[in-house]
Amino acid sequence: MTTTVSVLESDYPEVHRPYSQEELNDKHNRTFRTMRLGKIRAHHNRCNHFYFVKENGRKEKEITENNDCDSGNCSVCWKLSKTSRHLRSSGKDLIGRYMNDVDDRQKYEIKDYDFQFVEAERRFYTWLYQEEF
């Protein structure tokens, strides 16, 4: 039996070399492609979580039909509630890091990627959409 380690239990990889914008853009695009993330972003006012939803998924359909990005329940809150107790603190840290990074990128109009952002984004969506609880 193989046991998988959650991204919440693993360390961030060390950066041993510089990455070009082309490489980082490719890593960002690969995350969206492999996770099947669309261009529609859910944003829940109650908890202030936001995230890109699955392309052609139920949440995307709800948001499009209702023209409301706060449609349905928050997937981040739901996933956090299903996360093992001993990993919840790490989950909250990951959520906070991703949300703050995205906020900073918008606030300061940052267009270029850095390795830390691309890795936090990959970890966030891996935890949110791919990990079993």
C-alpha positions as CSV (number, residue, x, y, z in Angstrom):
1,M,0.0,0.0,0.0
2,T,1.3,3.4,-1.0
3,T,0.8,6.4,1.2
4,T,0.8,9.8,-0.3
5,V,2.1,12.8,1.5
6,S,-0.1,15.9,1.4
7,V,1.3,19.1,0.0
8,L,0.5,20.5,3.5
9,E,3.1,18.1,5.0
10,S,5.9,18.7,2.4
11,D,8.4,21.5,2.4
12,Y,8.6,24.1,-0.3
13,P,11.4,23.2,-2.7
14,E,14.6,25.2,-2.6
15,V,15.5,27.4,-5.5
16,H,18.9,26.5,-6.8
17,R,19.0,28.5,-9.9
18,P,17.3,31.4,-11.5
19,Y,14.1,30.8,-13.5
20,S,13.2,32.7,-16.6
21,Q,9.8,34.3,-17.0
22,E,9.1,31.8,-19.8
23,E,9.8,28.9,-17.5
24,L,7.6,30.4,-14.7
25,N,4.8,31.2,-17.1
26,D,5.0,27.6,-18.4
27,K,4.8,26.3,-14.8
28,H,1.8,28.6,-14.1
29,N,0.0,27.5,-17.3
30,R,0.8,23.8,-16.5
31,T,-1.0,24.2,-13.2
32,F,-4.1,25.6,-14.8
33,R,-4.0,23.0,-17.6
34,T,-3.5,19.9,-15.4
35,M,-6.0,21.0,-12.8
36,R,-8.5,22.0,-15.6
37,L,-8.9,25.5,-14.1
38,G,-10.9,28.0,-16.0
39,K,-10.8,31.8,-16.2
40,I,-13.8,32.2,-13.8
41,R,-12.9,33.0,-10.2
42,A,-15.2,32.4,-7.3
43,H,-15.0,35.0,-4.5
44,H,-17.0,34.4,-1.3
45,N,-17.7,37.6,0.7
46,R,-18.4,35.8,4.0
47,C,-15.0,34.3,4.3
48,N,-13.2,36.4,1.7
49,H,-11.7,33.3,-0.1
50,F,-11.3,33.3,-3.8
51,Y,-10.1,30.7,-6.3
52,F,-10.4,29.7,-9.9
53,V,-13.0,27.1,-10.5
54,K,-12.9,24.0,-12.6
55,E,-13.5,24.6,-16.3
56,N,-17.0,23.3,-17.2
57,G,-17.7,22.4,-13.6
58,R,-20.8,22.9,-11.5
59,K,-19.5,26.0,-9.8
60,E,-18.5,27.6,-13.1
61,K,-22.1,26.9,-14.3
62,E,-23.6,28.4,-11.2
63,I,-21.5,31.5,-11.4
64,T,-22.2,32.0,-15.1
65,E,-26.0,31.4,-14.8
66,N,-26.4,33.6,-11.7
67,N,-23.8,36.2,-12.8
68,D,-22.6,36.1,-9.2
69,C,-19.0,35.1,-8.2
70,D,-20.3,34.4,-4.7
71,S,-22.6,31.6,-5.9
72,G,-22.7,28.4,-3.8
73,N,-20.6,27.3,-0.9
74,C,-16.9,28.1,-0.5
75,S,-14.8,25.2,-1.7
76,V,-11.8,26.4,0.3
77,C,-13.8,26.4,3.6
78,W,-15.3,23.0,2.7
79,K,-11.9,21.5,1.9
80,L,-10.4,23.0,5.1
81,S,-13.2,21.4,7.2
82,K,-12.4,18.0,5.6
83,T,-8.7,18.4,6.1
84,S,-7.2,16.3,9.0
85,R,-7.0,18.2,12.2
86,H,-3.2,17.9,12.5
87,L,-2.9,19.6,9.0
88,R,-5.5,22.4,9.4
89,S,-3.0,24.9,10.6
90,S,-0.8,24.2,7.5
91,G,-3.9,24.5,5.4
92,K,-4.7,27.9,6.8
93,D,-1.1,29.0,6.2
94,L,-1.3,27.8,2.6
95,I,-4.6,29.6,2.0
96,G,-3.3,32.8,3.6
97,R,-0.1,32.7,1.6
98,Y,-1.9,32.2,-1.7
99,M,-4.6,34.8,-1.0
100,N,-1.9,37.4,0.1
101,D,0.3,36.7,-2.9
102,V,-2.6,37.2,-5.3
103,D,-3.8,40.3,-3.5
104,D,-0.2,41.8,-3.6
105,R,0.1,40.9,-7.3
106,Q,-3.2,42.8,-8.0
107,K,-2.4,45.7,-5.7
108,Y,1.0,46.4,-7.1
109,E,0.1,45.4,-10.6
110,I,2.8,42.7,-10.7
111,K,2.8,40.9,-14.1
112,D,6.0,38.8,-13.8
113,Y,6.0,35.6,-11.9
114,D,8.4,34.5,-9.3
115,F,9.1,30.9,-8.2
116,Q,7.6,31.3,-4.8
117,F,4.2,32.5,-6.2
118,V,4.0,29.8,-8.8
119,E,4.9,27.1,-6.3
120,A,2.3,28.5,-3.7
121,E,-0.3,28.5,-6.5
122,R,0.5,25.0,-7.5
123,R,0.3,23.7,-3.9
124,F,-2.9,25.6,-3.2
125,Y,-4.8,24.1,-6.2
126,T,-3.3,20.6,-5.7
127,W,-4.6,20.7,-2.1
128,L,-7.9,22.2,-3.1
129,Y,-8.7,20.0,-6.1
130,Q,-6.5,16.9,-6.2
131,E,-5.9,15.7,-2.6
132,E,-8.2,13.2,-1.0
133,F,-9.2,13.8,2.6
